[in-house]
Amino acid sequence: MPAYQVEQENAEVLQDIFDRMNNYGKRLSKAEIFSALFAGDESEQDRTLTIDVIAAHVDEQFGFGRIDSDTVLRAILARRGPNPEREIRTEFDDENRREVIEFPGEDRDTAFQAGEEAPGRAVRFLQKDAGVPHFSLLAYRYLLIVLTRVFAHFPDPDPVNRKLLRRWYWRAALFGPEIFKGSSTGASRALCAKVQPNDLTGSVQNLLGALNRPEPQLPELRRFRTNEAAAKITLCSWWSLEPRDPSTGKPSEQIELAECLTGRPTAADAVRYLVPTRQMDEKYRLWAANRVLLPAMEQEAGKDIGAAIVNPPLTMDEKEWLEVLDSHLITPAMAALLRDGHLKNWSLIYRDPRTPALSPAYDLVCTRAYMGKGETLGMKFAGSRRFDAVTIRTFERLERRLHAAGAGLGDIVTDLVGRVRSAWPACADLLSTAPEVRESVAASIERRSRTLLSRPGSG
């Protein structure tokens, strides 16, 4: 690896050489250059704040996740002046610096100390007021830079302005940086310039005024990618519902989210599926509707948790279970559909590892009284959804197509019809208070019994 050794008493010369060398080969990040140019006293390295140390301290204190170095640097710069994209080589050179600085005479260590406090206050605001629990759920990083500047100059905003700042954050998150020239860089520069020292109300109004445009579009829920702002906004809305662990009913905690996402670039590890994606039609696989936010479970069930969501533990009462469902935006009716997971009420049962048999019919409800004459089968059977197209011969043909000679499907149909007709009078007595339903069901049983037992084309 090529290396240069330069001895020079003038630190500015060394800084200039370093900066010029970075124009060749793989470029360093702005934070890496800044850290090298202003490394601090080597003899005090163990006690000197650095960009990486600031990021680590914020994460340790708030469980917000590790903020990237470039965002931390721009937050430090935004605190000291309205342009966080300014030239950094003269940052602490009051004589040669051209940009406006609001803390002249401040040395590197003082700037870093204050640069740790302001982002911390901004993070606390995001978590407590705005409902953004983790860095991976922050819609855009430049929004943290702007908030750092606000909280650097106004450490404790009054309740009204805090509420307005929360409104500003969510409107800015929905609009995105595209409404500013230069996208994220331009947005950061334009919005930081709206924050004026010694005028909190004016600054907040300036920020809101920068977004004085037609209403922004809501997130697209048919494209859920955890590295995109729309999904991050959606996840924050789910977190506000205090998503509960279906195995215990307990709400998820901030520390669980932080531990789940440690070292992760996105919140993907905290997102689970109701239905395995491999079972979904491809056009639905990115939909938010099949996802829940659940960073941890006491009885871990993996990524696919549909069964755990819709089948409460025996120790959980109905009220707790409904709270679990509600915390994931699932209604009892939706849970019932997930639990069934089918459109048909016939299935096979294996009483041993090799031999299939028809399972007992289950979840049968006569809907004739509610659906009317337009009622049809949920799925095609023998090429038709019409009830009157299904006869005993339909089952006999099915037996032949399945090469299941001797299964006696026709005999099973005949036996089933007889059992239903024998059992109906006792059930009919239970519907004495709903005579219209009783008569409709009775007529349906009579009509479909004749259809099932008929042999079209015979005799």
LINVENZI-V663832 format. One record per pair of residues at least 12 apart in sequence whose ideal C-beta (glycine too) atoms are under 7 Angstrom apart, sorted by sequence separation. I is the first residue (numbers start at 1). J is the second residue. If there is no record, write none. Layout:
BEGIN
i=I j=J
i=I j=J
END
This chain:
BEGIN
i=55 j=67
i=87 j=99
i=194 j=206
i=346 j=358
i=347 j=359
i=382 j=394
i=86 j=99
i=194 j=207
i=221 j=234
i=257 j=270
i=396 j=409
i=19 j=33
i=55 j=69
i=219 j=233
i=395 j=409
i=396 j=410
i=428 j=442
i=35 j=50
i=92 j=107
i=150 j=165
i=219 j=234
i=275 j=290
i=346 j=361
i=395 j=410
i=35 j=51
i=83 j=99
i=92 j=108
i=191 j=207
i=194 j=210
i=274 j=290
i=345 j=361
i=52 j=69
i=55 j=72
i=273 j=290
i=345 j=362
i=18 j=36
i=51 j=69
i=54 j=72
i=81 j=99
i=82 j=100
i=273 j=291
i=274 j=292
i=345 j=363
i=392 j=410
i=395 j=413
i=424 j=442
i=18 j=37
i=81 j=100
i=191 j=210
i=272 j=291
i=309 j=328
i=345 j=364
i=31 j=51
i=81 j=101
i=190 j=210
i=271 j=291
i=272 j=292
i=51 j=72
i=80 j=101
i=81 j=102
i=309 j=330
i=392 j=413
i=424 j=445
i=15 j=37
i=51 j=73
i=80 j=102
i=122 j=144
i=125 j=147
i=271 j=293
i=272 j=294
i=392 j=414
i=80 j=103
i=270 j=293
i=340 j=363
i=270 j=294
i=421 j=445
i=122 j=147
i=270 j=295
i=310 j=335
i=420 j=445
i=122 j=148
i=125 j=151
i=143 j=169
i=276 j=304
i=310 j=338
i=311 j=339
i=421 j=449
i=119 j=148
i=122 j=151
i=143 j=172
i=309 j=338
i=310 j=339
i=118 j=148
i=121 j=151
i=143 j=173
i=273 j=303
i=80 j=111
i=272 j=303
i=273 j=304
i=275 j=306
i=235 j=267
i=274 j=306
i=306 j=338
i=417 j=449
i=118 j=151
i=129 j=162
i=140 j=173
i=272 j=305
i=118 j=152
i=121 j=155
i=139 j=173
i=179 j=213
i=344 j=378
i=76 j=111
i=79 j=114
i=142 j=177
i=260 j=295
i=274 j=309
i=343 j=378
i=344 j=379
i=417 j=452
i=76 j=112
i=79 j=115
i=130 j=166
i=140 j=176
i=168 j=204
i=175 j=211
i=260 j=296
i=292 j=328
i=343 j=379
i=417 j=453
i=129 j=166
i=140 j=177
i=31 j=69
i=114 j=152
i=175 j=213
i=257 j=295
i=31 j=70
i=34 j=73
i=76 j=115
i=79 j=118
i=130 j=169
i=161 j=200
i=165 j=204
i=168 j=207
i=172 j=211
i=227 j=266
i=256 j=295
i=413 j=452
i=414 j=453
i=29 j=69
i=30 j=70
i=75 j=115
i=161 j=201
i=164 j=204
i=168 j=208
i=171 j=211
i=226 j=266
i=256 j=296
i=29 j=70
i=31 j=72
i=175 j=216
i=226 j=267
i=31 j=73
i=142 j=184
i=146 j=188
i=153 j=195
i=174 j=216
i=226 j=268
i=252 j=294
i=30 j=73
i=75 j=118
i=145 j=188
i=149 j=192
i=157 j=200
i=161 j=204
i=168 j=211
i=252 j=295
i=75 j=119
i=140 j=184
i=153 j=197
i=164 j=208
i=252 j=296
i=142 j=187
i=146 j=191
i=150 j=195
i=171 j=216
i=226 j=271
i=142 j=188
i=146 j=192
i=149 j=195
i=154 j=200
i=72 j=119
i=145 j=192
i=243 j=292
i=243 j=293
i=247 j=297
i=248 j=298
i=37 j=88
i=243 j=294
i=247 j=298
i=37 j=89
i=245 j=297
i=247 j=299
i=150 j=203
i=176 j=229
i=245 j=298
i=34 j=88
i=38 j=92
i=234 j=288
i=239 j=293
i=33 j=88
i=238 j=293
i=173 j=229
i=30 j=88
i=54 j=112
i=235 j=293
i=57 j=116
i=61 j=120
i=64 j=123
i=246 j=305
i=49 j=109
i=173 j=233
i=391 j=451
i=392 j=452
i=48 j=109
i=54 j=115
i=58 j=119
i=62 j=123
i=84 j=145
i=247 j=308
i=387 j=448
i=391 j=452
i=392 j=453
i=54 j=116
i=58 j=120
i=62 j=124
i=224 j=286
i=246 j=308
i=390 j=452
i=393 j=455
i=49 j=112
i=64 j=127
i=223 j=286
i=224 j=287
i=246 j=309
i=388 j=451
i=391 j=454
i=392 j=455
i=393 j=456
i=49 j=113
i=222 j=286
i=224 j=288
i=274 j=338
i=387 j=451
i=391 j=455
i=58 j=123
i=62 j=127
i=222 j=287
i=391 j=456
i=221 j=287
i=247 j=313
i=49 j=116
i=78 j=145
i=221 j=288
i=224 j=291
i=249 j=316
i=369 j=436
i=40 j=108
i=67 j=135
i=221 j=289
i=369 j=437
i=40 j=109
i=65 j=134
i=66 j=135
i=75 j=144
i=79 j=148
i=19 j=89
i=38 j=108
i=64 j=134
i=65 j=135
i=71 j=141
i=75 j=145
i=78 j=148
i=79 j=149
i=64 j=135
i=65 j=136
i=74 j=145
i=78 j=149
i=249 j=320
i=369 j=440
i=368 j=440
i=369 j=441
i=71 j=144
i=75 j=148
i=79 j=152
i=368 j=441
i=15 j=89
i=71 j=145
i=249 j=323
i=249 j=324
i=366 j=441
i=368 j=444
i=246 j=324
i=366 j=444
i=244 j=323
i=244 j=324
i=244 j=327
i=243 j=327
i=242 j=327
i=243 j=328
i=241 j=327
i=140 j=229
i=139 j=229
i=139 j=232
i=138 j=232
i=139 j=233
i=102 j=197
i=137 j=232
i=137 j=235
i=137 j=236
i=85 j=185
i=85 j=188
i=84 j=188
i=85 j=189
i=132 j=236
i=84 j=189
i=131 j=236
i=83 j=189
i=133 j=239
i=84 j=192
i=131 j=239
i=83 j=192
i=131 j=240
i=82 j=192
i=82 j=193
i=74 j=188
i=78 j=192
i=133 j=254
i=134 j=257
i=133 j=257
i=134 j=258
i=136 j=261
i=134 j=261
i=136 j=264
i=136 j=266
i=137 j=267
i=136 j=267
i=134 j=267
i=63 j=254
i=63 j=255
i=65 j=258
i=63 j=258
i=65 j=261
END
